[in-house]
């Protein structure tokens, strides 16, 4: 298996033979109670005439409560297609606002929504498409303190998040509550989709027992993503949600679909529950589990990376221009990012070249390191200091803060 958008190496639990202990078909999640109105009958008529689907399956969709984590790249097509399909209640968890760079792939939002809450923007788009859907907003960051309470009100979870800590949180909260969830992942030209459900098949921890080292797998904000890939993976996620709700077809439980948009190819990998794995019964500190600084307790002194603010960097650059300071400023982003916007006087040295020792940084020089937001630069500074570089600092907030605070006339991304 080649590197996937979710892990730098093949998970140990992926198996070539068909998964054992995974049912071919599952009973429907939702009861087919009530009736369809005349408007609903007309709206969903193309569903109703499908042999083996019909009114019964549509009633299950009408009675279903589905929670979508994230109204971003994957959440956008997922929410629209779930609404179009007639899912009665859609919950949206998102605490972010709409930015211009979102519109390349997050098709549920538009230009008038810039600066608005993503959750509220998504709700309006859903109601414009299907006013029969009840939309519940959870405009808060999902964490171990609120996940169980939020999840408890839904039949099914659709996970469109883009970071490992939240993926493990979603997995564990769903497992504790005995709920299935549909997972999708995208990066650059690649995507993955699967279904996880403790006691019925594998969980995300069976696929990835350990989180990759921090910084080893870039986020979409750092690595980029082909916009249309969101629609391709998001629509498959909705397909799985519909099958789980209605009991129609064979779900992707125990199977992972891997999509390569460049080759236009799909592969199927099998995954089985690890019989030695402990049952998931509690939520943990997921930032700590993923090797990230925890939001709860303060980080230990040894974990802190020394930083400067963009305002301090501006003063340092002015002093260097005046000949009263001498240092190097490294830009550890990719050449593609550097071509969009850069800081005058910075030298482009992509992060991987430093971490792979293809480029050696003079330990006798004072070095300031910046990236897009401060994540990659912190990794580089930590790497340099662990190897004896005494004078390396990360630029807090990266070029995003620089553009906002120092050079607002420059573009950001």
C-alpha positions, -999 to 999 in steps of 0.1 A, spaced: 0 0 0 13 35 -8 11 64 16 -25 74 21 -40 108 29 -44 98 65 -12 80 74 24 79 62 25 41 63 2 11 58 -18 3 90 -9 -31 104 -46 -43 106 -52 -41 68 -56 -76 55 -59 -90 20 -86 -117 28 -122 -106 34 -128 -93 69 -141 -119 94 -170 -112 117 -184 -84 96 -220 -88 84 -227 -86 47 -258 -65 54 -271 -47 85 -306 -40 97 -318 -4 91 -309 21 117 -342 39 116 -378 28 118 -401 34 88 -429 51 107 -454 78 96 -463 88 61 -451 110 33 -470 141 24 -480 149 -12 -451 173 -15 -427 147 -2 -440 121 -25 -434 144 -55 -400 156 -42 -386 121 -36 -404 103 -64 -372 92 -81 -364 74 -48 -398 59 -45 -398 42 -78 -365 24 -72 -372 -14 -67 -362 -24 -32 -361 11 -19 -395 28 -22 -416 45 4 -403 24 33 -367 35 28 -378 71 22 -397 71 55 -365 59 73 -346 88 58 -374 112 69 -371 99 105 -333 98 105 -312 122 126 -277 126 111 -248 146 126 -222 160 102 -189 170 118 -176 200 98 -193 221 71 -161 223 51 -148 203 21 -164 170 28 -192 184 49 -204 206 21 -214 179 -4 -224 155 24 -249 180 39 -263 190 5 -269 154 -6 -282 143 27 -307 172 26 -316 164 -10 -322 128 -1 -347 137 25 -329 131 58 -353 146 84 -328 162 108 -293 173 101 -270 184 129 -239 205 120 -209 208 142 -186 237 132 -172 267 150 -154 282 120 -162 311 96 -163 312 58 -131 324 41 -124 331 5 -100 302 2 -128 278 13 -149 285 -18 -126 264 -41 -141 232 -26 -167 241 0 -197 244 -23 -223 249 3 -210 284 8 -209 314 -15 -195 349 -18 -223 365 3 -213 341 31 -177 354 36 -172 361 73 -203 342 83 -205 312 105 -200 281 84 -228 263 103 -253 291 97 -243 294 61 -247 257 56 -281 258 72 -293 285 48 -281 265 18 -298 234 31 -331 252 36 -328 268 1 -325 232 -13 -350 215 9 -370 234 35 -384 202 49 -352 194 66 -348 204 103 -312 218 108 -296 219 143 -265 240 147 -237 231 172 -215 262 167 -188 250 190 -155 231 189 -161 194 193 -141 181 223 -142 153 249 -163 174 272 -193 178 248 -190 150 222 -211 124 240 -239 149 248 -240 161 212 -238 126 196 -265 112 219 -292 129 199 -284 114 165 -286 80 148 -255 83 127 -224 104 126 -207 116 94 -171 126 100 -157 152 76 -129 165 99 -93 170 87 -72 164 118 -63 132 136 -72 143 172 -108 149 162 -110 117 141 -100 96 172 -125 116 193 -153 110 169 -144 73 167 -143 68 205 -175 88 212 -194 69 186 -181 36 199 -191 44 235 -226 53 224 -229 23 201 -234 44 170 -220 39 135 -202 66 117 -190 73 82 -155 85 78 -138 103 48 -104 117 43 -89 138 15 -55 153 6 -42 166 -27 -54 140 -52 -63 111 -29 -93 101 -8 -105 74 15 -139 63 28 -151 37 53 -177 29 79 -168 22 115 -190 6 142 -178 -10 174 -194 -45 180 -204 -47 144 -170 -44 128 -137 -25 130 -133 10 144 -109 38 132 -84 25 159 -83 -9 141 -73 9 109 -49 33 126 -39 21 161 -14 49 165 -16 85 153 12 95 129 39 118 144 28 154 145 36 172 112 43 140 93 10 143 74 1 178 62 -34 191 65 -53 203 35 -44 238 45 -8 229 42 -7 202 15 -36 214 -6 -65 194 -21 -82 192 -55 -115 208 -50 -136 183 -69 -122 155 -48 -144 167 -20 -175 160 -41 -162 126 -51 -155 114 -16 -184 133 1 -209 117 -22 -196 82 -14 -200 91 23 -236 100 18 -242 68 -2 -230 49 29 -251 70 52 -282 62 32 -274 25 32 -270 24 69 -302 44 76 -323 23 52 -307 -11 56 -303 -13 18 -271 -28 3 -238 -37 18 -220 -10 38 -183 -3 38 -179 -18 72 -146 -37 72 -137 -21 39 -118 10 30 -122 26 -4 -90 44 -16 -94 68 -45 -67 82 -68 -81 111 -87 -50 113 -110 -54 77 -122 -92 78 -117 -90 45 -99 -106 30 -68 -90 3 -46 -106 -17 -18 -87 -26 13 -100 -49 40 -97 -42 77 -108 -64 106 -113 -57 143 -82 -64 163 -92 -91 188 -65 -80 212 -76 -44 213 -93 -31 244 -129 -21 242 -134 17 239 -151 28 271 -139 64 278 -127 95 261 -91 107 266 -69 137 259 -68 134 221 -42 162 216 -19 144 239 -27 110 222 -17 126 189 15 142 203 0 177 202 0 203 229 -30 198 251 -56 225 254 -62 216 290 -30 217 311 -2 240 303 26 225 282 57 214 300 87 238 296 106 212 276 77 210 251 76 247 244 91 260 212 106 295 215 87 320 193 86 356 182 56 375 171 52 389 136 55 424 151 88 414 167 100 399 134 91 431 115 114 450 140 142 425 136 140 427 98 141 465 100 172 462 123 188 438 98 182 462 69 198 490 91 228 467 97 223 464 134 211 428 134 223 397 116 202 365 113 186 342 87 148 340 81 137 307 67 104 300 49 97 263 53 66 262 32 64 246 -3 75 264 -35 38 266 -45 29 284 -13 59 307 -16 48 317 -51 15 330 -37 29 353 -10 62 356 8 81 378 33 108 400 17 142 388 29 131 352 37 149 322 21 128 293 9 139 260 24 109 235 25 105 217 58 112 183 44 147 193 32 156 203 67 141 173 85 156 149 59 190 166 63 192 174 26 199 210 37 220 217 68 213 248 88 244 266 102 242 262 140 264 293 144 237 315 129 206 330 145 176 316 127 140 326 126 116 302 109 82 308 94 55 288 76 18 295 70 5 294 106 33 284 128 29 246 129 56 235 105 80 262 117 76 249 152 85 214 140 116 227 123 127 248 153 121 218 176 142 196 152 170 222 151 172 227 189 171 190 196 202 188 173 221 215 191 211 247 174 210 272 202 194 301 185 163 291 165 129 307 169 95 300 153 74 329 140 41 327 158 11 327 135 33 325 104 26 344 72 -12 345 80 -5 368 110 22 386 90 -3 396 63 -30 405 88 -7 426 110 23 438 91 16 438 53 -22 438 50 -20 447 13 -5 413 5 -25 383 -5 -31 354 18 -43 319 11 
